[in-house]
């Protein structure tokens, strides 16, 4: 199953600029290194928002969790990067109880699995 209304999903500017692409953020700096290193820029935060919406629209929901506040969904799959590459990314979305449109929570690269 794919994220419903992914094309309308809320991806706030502050979440992208102050967190996901902020190399000074305590918890977001490794994510910033990943996304900035693949061609995304805070000046063009709308490009990140569009790529995240596309990621959510094209990939399957890997996990869904119902909470007292709403539904948390984890989407995993490939995401196109501005530098011409693709990467395996996990994005997290939340739909508040009584709402229909998902809201972006976070995204980060999936670690590559190694076989022994």
N, C-alpha and C positions, 0 to 999 in steps of 0.2 A: 504494500500500500504506500502511496506517496502522500506528501503533505498537502492537505486541501488548502486552496486559496493561496498557494505559495507566491503567486505573482502579485498578490496584494499584501504580503507579509510586511509587518512593521520592522524596519531596520533603522533605529534611531542614529542620527549623526553622531551624537555623543558616545554611543556604544562603540562606534567604529573609530572615531578620532581620539577619544580620551582613553580607550581601553585596548581594542584589538590592534590598532596600529601605533600604539604609544610605547616606544622602546624604554621609557622611564617608569612605566607602570609596574608595580611590584608583582602582580600576578599575570599581567598581560605581555610582559616584555619578550618572552620566548615566542609567543604567538606573533608579536610584531616583527620579530626577526624573520620568522618564516614568511609571513605575507609581504613584508617590505622587500625581502630578498627575492621575491618572485615577481616584482614589478608593481605591486599596489602602492598607492601613495595617499596620505591623509588629505592632500589638496583635492584629490579626486575620490573622495569617500563614497560618492554615488556609484562609482564603478565597483567598489567592494560590495555595496548593498545589492546591486544588480547581480553580481556573480553569486552571492549567497542565496538570493531568491532562485536563481537558475539551478544552483546545486540542489536546493530543496525540492524544486519541481521535477528534476530529472532523476533523482536517486530515491531509493526506497527508505521507508522508516525502518530502522533496525531495532528500535526499542520504544515502547510507549508506556508511560507511567501515569496513572491517575492519582492525583493528590487532592487534598481538601480545597485547594485554590484553583485547580484546573488540570490540564493535561500537559505533560512534558514529553516531547518527542525528540528522538535522536535520529538524525539522518546521516548515513554514511555512504561515501562513494567518491567518484572522481569530480574534480573541480578544475575548470580551465583557469589558467593564470595568465596575466598580461604579458609575461615573457615568452609565451608560446608553449609552455609546458602544461602538463596536467599533474595533479597531486591527489592522493587519497586524503579526504578531509571528513571530519565529523563535525556536524553543526547541530546545535541544540536550539529547539524552538519551544514556545510555551503558548497555550491558548487558555486564557483565564476563563473560569466558570461563567457561563452566560454570554461569552463572546464567540465569534466565529473565526476571526482573523488571527493567524499566528504572529507571535512577536519573537524576534531574534534574541537569543540569550548569549551564546558564544560559539566559537568555531576554533578548531585546531587541527593540525595534521595528525593523521593516523600513523602510528609507528609501524614500520615494515616488520612483518613476521619473518623470523629466521628459522630455517629448518636445521636440525642437528643430524 
